[in-house]
Amino acid sequence: MPIFEDDCYADLIWDGKRPPALYAMSKNGGVIHIGSFSKSIAPALRVGFIVAPWAALSRMLALKTDAGSGALEQMVLAEYCAPHFAEHVPKLTRGLRAKLDTMMETLNEQFGTSAEFDQPKGGIFLWVKLPDNVDTLKLYQAALAAGVSINPGPEWSTDKAYARNRLRLCFASPSHEQIRQGVAVLAEVCRREFGVPARIANVEKRVRTSS
């Protein structure tokens, strides 16, 4: 049974130690490795890649139904990556890490212990748990009406009941100020719609670092 390995976030690791790919560890060629430059270079640059044995790759190419990304975009990307990618990624991850810190600090300020989360080791998202009575599918609609977009947990989990009061927040695109404003608006919506208590000065902060 072939394994599809979607490796689009592996470069975005805070300590710079990219985890080994399953493809590199496979001894029998049973892994199809796919990745994208939309996370590491630019969201609008819809260029990805596939690394796979030719027996699998040739069959995939035969099923291709569109023209893919333009040749110009691919040539520009190739021209840029060869001399710049290795120095670009550390700068990108430093910026992402700073935005994550802003998001976690603001969640603590606005929610106190009502928002629980583990500090991720990389990427562009923070997975947040809210009080049990919060339905993030309903929160999504109320927050969107207030100008804030979230990812409801049930849409990103195989266990819908478990993820009912969880959500995913993206910190890649917004500025630090937009993150602060967005979290403040989200907290106000949670208080209004679900009775999530307002943060008080003596609430202990609960930022946990995952092992």
N, C-alpha and C positions, 0 to 999 in steps of 0.2 A: 504494500500500500504506500504510494508516494506521499511525502509530507510537503505541504506548501509552507514555506518559511517567509512570513512578511516581516522584513527587517528594516522598515523605514525609519524607526526611531533609534536604532542602535548607535548612531553617531552622536546623539544628543545626551551624553552621559556626563555628569558633573565632574567626575574624577578623570575623565579622558581615557579610561580603560575600557575600550570597546569589548563587549562580551564576545566570545568565540561563536561563530555562526554554526548552526547545525549542519549546513552544507559542508563546512570545512572538517567536521568531525565524522561525516558519513563515510563509511568504507565501501558501500555497495552502490553509491550513486542514486540513492532513493529519496533525495531531498531536492526540491525545486525552490531555489532561492530567489525571492523577488524583493525589490526595493524601489525607492522613489527619491527624487531630488526636490520634491515639493515641500518637504519638511526642513531640509538642510540648506536649500538655496533660496527658493521663493515659492509661495503657495500657488501663484498663477502659472508657474512653469511645470506643466503636467508631463514631465518626462520621467519614466521609470525604466527598470531594467530587469532582466531575467537571467539567472545563471542556472543552467540545467544540462544534463546529458543530452546530446543531440537526438537521441531516440525519442525523448520526451519533447524537446524544443521543436523539432521538425513537425510533430503532430499538432502542437499548439499554434505554430505559425500558419498551418493549413486552415485553422479555424478562425483566423483573424478576419474581422468583418469591417474594420474602418481603417482610415489612413494613418491613425495615430497622431502624434505631435508632428509639427512641421519640421522640415529638414533644417531650416534656419535656426530654430530654437535649439535643436540638438547640436549643431555646429558651434553656436555661441557657448553652450554649456561645456562642450568638450574643450573649447579654447580656454575657458575660464578655469575649469577644474584642475587641469594638469599642473599649472603653476601656483594656484591659489587655494585649493580646497583644504589642504592640510593646515594652513594658517587661518582660514576662514572659520572652521568648525570651533576651535577653542574660543574665539571671540563671540561666536553665536551662543555657545553654551554659557559663557559668563553673563551675557545679557539675559538669557532665559532664567538662569539661576537667580539673578537680581530681581526679576519680575515675580518669580515664585516666592521669594522672601517677602516682597511687598504684599502679595496676596495672602500669605499665611499670617503676617502681622495684622493685616486689616481684618481678616476673619476673626482673629482673637479679640481685636478691639470692638468689633461690631456684634459678634455672637457670643463671646466668652466660651463657656463649656458647652454651649448648645450645638457647636459645630466641631466635629471630631475628624481628624485626618492624620495620615502618616506622611512624613516627608518623602516624596519620591526621589529616586536616584538619578532621574533624568526625564527627558520628554517635554511635553508642552501642556500636560493636564494635571489637575489635582482632584483626587477622588474624595468627596466630602460626605460625612454622615450627619444628618440632622435628626432632631427628636423623632420618636416613633410615630407621632401623629401627623407628620408632614408627608404629604403625597407629592412627590416631585413632578409627576405628570401634570397635576393641577397647578403646582408652583410654576411650572414652565410657562403656562398660559398667562398667569397673573404677572410674572416677572417680565415676560415679553411685552405685555401691555404697558409696563412701566419703563420699557426701553432697555431691558437686560436679557440677554440670551444665555440659557444654560442647557446642558445636556442631561435630561432626566435619567436617573439610574437604570430604570427598567429597560430602556432602549440600548443599554450597553452591558447587559448582564444576562446570563442564561437562567438565573434565578430571579424571576420578576418580583416575588414576594420579598426576598432578601433586599433587593435594590430599591424597594418602594420609597424609602426615605433617604436615598442616596443620590448624589448628582456629581457630574463631572464638569469642572470649570477649566476653561482654556486661558492660559496667561501669555500665549505667544504674541498675538497681534496687538492687544490693547497697550497703551502707554501706562506708566506707573500711576498717573493721575486718574486715568480711565478705570484702572483696576480698583483704586480706592473708592471712586464714586460708584462703580458698579456693585461692589460688595456692600456698600452702605445702602444702596437702593434695594438690593436683594434682602438684606436684613430687615428693612422696613416692611417689605412685602411679606416676609415670613411672620413678622409680628402681627401684621394686620390680618392676614389670611388664616394663620394657624396658631396664633397666640404664643409664638416663640418668645420667651422672656427677653426683655432688653438687658444688655450687658450692664452689670454694676461694677463699681470700682474695685471691690475686693474679690471678684471672681478669679480663681486661679487659672492661668493659661495652661492649656493642655496640648502642646505641640509635641508629638511623639516621633522619634526617628526610628524608622524601620531598620531591623537588623539585616 
